[in-house]
Amino acid sequence: MRKLFLITFLVMASFACHAQKFALVDMEYVLRNIPAYERANEQLNQNSKKWQAEVEALNAEATTMYNNYKNEVVFLSQEQKQAKQEAIMQKEKEASDLKKKYFGPEGELFKKREALLTPIQEEVYNAVKEICELRGYSLVLDRASDSGIIFGSPKIDISNEVLNRLGYGR
């Protein structure tokens, strides 16, 4: 029992000797205070709205075609019914393909977001990394995205220091 106690004590003492330094950063706050990030988000929103309108227009055309088909179905021959059904399905496929082209996992919105936001995020990451190396932090947590942080002392919040390093300080 004494050996276990002694080993536990030695392990805890070794951790205490090598205390780790931690910091918090509020990435939402940092990014909200970078004008280029706000402009990029606005540009993404405009593109998204424009592309969504294109997709909705195709869907509206397909809906109109279907409603017209329902109204005319009793007057159409079997071949005409088949042709109209195929035209409706083709229009729906066009809308689906366009939506995938713009909003899919490798779509235009993803590519544009990556092109616009990645350089800004890398700049922020590099600023955080420089501060960590300068101050000897072992770990920096994002207080905006980690719901596991209940309280973080303002003394260890480096958000304003990151903004200062990026040239956006107050």
C-alpha positions as CSV (number, residue, x, y, z in Angstrom):
1,M,0.0,0.0,0.0
2,R,2.9,2.4,0.8
3,K,4.5,1.6,-2.5
4,L,1.3,2.5,-4.4
5,F,1.0,5.7,-2.4
6,L,4.6,6.6,-3.0
7,I,4.4,5.8,-6.8
8,T,1.2,7.9,-7.0
9,F,2.8,10.8,-5.2
10,L,5.9,10.7,-7.4
11,V,3.8,10.6,-10.6
12,M,1.7,13.6,-9.4
13,A,4.8,15.5,-8.3
14,S,6.4,14.9,-11.8
15,F,3.2,16.4,-13.4
16,A,3.3,19.3,-11.1
17,C,7.0,20.0,-12.1
18,H,6.0,20.0,-15.7
19,A,2.9,22.2,-15.5
20,Q,1.3,22.9,-18.8
21,K,0.2,26.4,-19.8
22,F,-3.2,26.8,-21.4
23,A,-4.9,29.6,-23.2
24,L,-8.4,30.3,-24.6
25,V,-9.3,32.0,-27.8
26,D,-12.7,33.0,-29.0
27,M,-12.5,32.3,-32.7
28,E,-16.0,33.7,-33.4
29,Y,-14.9,37.0,-31.8
30,V,-11.6,37.1,-33.6
31,L,-13.1,36.3,-37.0
32,R,-16.0,38.8,-36.5
33,N,-13.4,41.5,-36.0
34,I,-11.5,40.8,-39.2
35,P,-13.1,42.8,-42.0
36,A,-11.8,40.5,-44.8
37,Y,-13.6,37.6,-43.1
38,E,-16.9,39.6,-43.0
39,R,-16.5,40.6,-46.6
40,A,-15.8,37.0,-47.6
41,N,-18.9,35.8,-45.8
42,E,-21.0,38.4,-47.4
43,Q,-19.7,37.4,-50.8
44,L,-20.5,33.7,-50.0
45,N,-24.0,34.6,-48.9
46,Q,-24.6,36.6,-52.1
47,N,-23.4,33.7,-54.3
48,S,-25.5,31.2,-52.3
49,K,-28.6,33.3,-52.7
50,K,-28.0,33.7,-56.5
51,W,-27.4,29.9,-56.9
52,Q,-30.4,29.0,-54.7
53,A,-32.6,31.2,-56.9
54,E,-31.4,29.4,-60.0
55,V,-32.2,26.0,-58.4
56,E,-35.6,27.2,-57.2
57,A,-36.4,28.5,-60.7
58,L,-35.8,25.1,-62.2
59,N,-37.9,23.4,-59.5
60,A,-40.7,25.9,-60.2
61,E,-40.5,25.0,-63.9
62,A,-40.8,21.3,-63.0
63,T,-43.7,22.0,-60.8
64,T,-45.5,24.1,-63.5
65,M,-44.8,21.3,-66.0
66,Y,-46.3,18.7,-63.6
67,N,-49.4,20.8,-62.8
68,N,-50.0,21.3,-66.5
69,Y,-49.6,17.6,-67.1
70,K,-52.2,16.8,-64.4
71,N,-54.6,19.2,-66.1
72,E,-54.0,17.8,-69.5
73,V,-53.6,14.1,-68.7
74,V,-57.1,13.0,-69.7
75,F,-56.6,14.5,-73.2
76,L,-53.2,13.0,-73.9
77,S,-52.3,9.9,-75.8
78,Q,-50.0,7.3,-74.1
79,E,-47.0,8.6,-76.1
80,Q,-47.7,12.2,-75.2
81,K,-48.1,11.2,-71.5
82,Q,-44.8,9.4,-71.6
83,A,-43.1,12.3,-73.3
84,K,-44.4,14.8,-70.8
85,Q,-43.5,12.6,-67.8
86,E,-39.9,12.3,-69.2
87,A,-39.7,16.0,-69.7
88,I,-40.8,16.6,-66.1
89,M,-38.3,14.1,-64.8
90,Q,-35.6,15.7,-66.9
91,K,-36.3,19.1,-65.5
92,E,-36.3,17.7,-61.9
93,K,-32.9,16.0,-62.7
94,E,-31.6,19.3,-64.0
95,A,-32.6,21.1,-60.8
96,S,-31.1,18.3,-58.7
97,D,-27.8,18.3,-60.7
98,L,-27.6,22.1,-60.5
99,K,-28.1,21.9,-56.7
100,K,-25.4,19.3,-56.4
101,K,-23.1,21.4,-58.6
102,Y,-23.5,24.5,-56.4
103,F,-24.1,23.1,-53.0
104,G,-22.7,19.5,-53.0
105,P,-19.7,18.3,-51.0
106,E,-17.3,19.4,-53.8
107,G,-19.6,22.1,-55.2
108,E,-19.0,25.7,-56.1
109,L,-20.0,27.0,-52.7
110,F,-17.5,24.6,-51.0
111,K,-14.7,25.6,-53.4
112,K,-15.5,29.3,-53.0
113,R,-15.6,29.1,-49.2
114,E,-12.3,27.3,-49.2
115,A,-10.7,29.9,-51.5
116,L,-12.0,32.9,-49.5
117,L,-11.8,31.7,-45.9
118,T,-8.9,29.3,-45.7
119,P,-6.2,32.0,-46.1
120,I,-7.8,34.1,-43.3
121,Q,-8.1,31.0,-41.1
122,E,-4.5,30.1,-41.7
123,E,-3.4,33.7,-40.9
124,V,-5.3,33.4,-37.6
125,Y,-3.8,30.0,-36.9
126,N,-0.3,31.3,-37.5
127,A,-0.9,34.2,-35.1
128,V,-2.1,31.9,-32.4
129,K,0.9,29.6,-33.0
130,E,3.3,32.5,-32.7
131,I,1.7,33.6,-29.4
132,C,1.9,30.0,-28.1
133,E,5.6,29.8,-29.0
134,L,6.3,33.2,-27.5
135,R,4.4,32.5,-24.2
136,G,5.0,28.8,-24.0
137,Y,1.4,27.6,-24.2
138,S,1.0,23.9,-24.6
139,L,-2.7,24.0,-25.5
140,V,-5.1,26.6,-26.8
141,L,-8.8,25.9,-26.7
142,D,-11.5,27.6,-28.7
143,R,-14.0,28.9,-26.2
144,A,-16.6,29.6,-29.0
145,S,-16.8,26.0,-30.3
146,D,-16.1,23.9,-27.2
147,S,-19.2,23.6,-25.2
148,G,-17.1,21.7,-22.6
149,I,-15.6,24.9,-21.3
150,I,-17.9,26.2,-18.5
151,F,-15.6,29.0,-17.3
152,G,-12.4,30.4,-18.6
153,S,-10.5,33.1,-16.8
154,P,-10.1,36.3,-18.9
155,K,-6.4,36.2,-17.8
156,I,-5.8,33.2,-20.2
157,D,-8.0,34.5,-23.1
158,I,-5.7,35.6,-25.9
159,S,-8.4,36.6,-28.4
160,N,-7.4,40.3,-28.3
161,E,-3.8,39.5,-28.5
162,V,-4.4,37.5,-31.7
163,L,-6.3,40.4,-33.2
164,N,-3.4,42.7,-32.3
165,R,-0.9,40.4,-33.9
166,L,-3.0,40.4,-37.1
167,G,-3.2,44.2,-37.0
168,Y,-6.9,44.5,-36.0
169,G,-6.4,45.5,-32.4
170,R,-8.4,48.0,-30.6
